[in-house]
Amino acid sequence: MTCEDIHQIIRRRSHNNNPTKMFVKFAVLFFFVAAASASDLSSFAYSVADPNTGDFKNQIESRVGDNVQGQYSLLESDGTRRTVDYAAGAQGFNAVVRKDPALIAAAPVIAPYPYAYASPYAFAKYGSFGYAAPYSYGRIFY
């Protein structure tokens, strides 16, 4: 095999337009274009109901492209339920807040116990007691 033969083989391989390779390239390109232009769809919801702590809340939200729509509500300390319906998109953020009447009666507020300590002495008649500490904690020489 001479150098001329090797150059001809290389030229044939480099100029070989395989239709399968071209199809794969177009398929990959189509996949990336489709993935980039796909609309973003998502939604979630959660709810919390804990009678021990009094934590009652829930939220629902959905998203289509750049538009978000949802609602959340929570139980306030006075027993009313606050509900917020919101939407966000090209027009900006819009929220509608409403308060529903008390579902659960609010617990009555109990006044703290008035602690009052009577002092046995109106004032200190003597100075503070001294602390009898050694001069140093080192070795004692007698």
C-alpha angles and dihedrals in degrees: 000000000000131000089257091059092049091051091051092051091050092048092050093049095046093050096043108119103201110197092211092059091048091051091051091051092052091046092053091047091049091049093053093047091049092048092049095050097043116117118247111244121181140143138176141177136187139174135196125197114172114161092184094064098024091240110150118161142132139185136196123187136170131185130201112179107308095341118098123187128177153133135224132182137185139183112249124216092255091058098256122125117233114206124189121193111193141178129185129186142107090329092057131246119325124182132182114199123195134173118217120204121269113291093182122033111248115249112254115255111245115211113236116255110264103238113202121173118198111219113228089217126036090216139355109274095192136037122260120288115261123240113236101216124159117255091249138359092230129095115315116227119201 
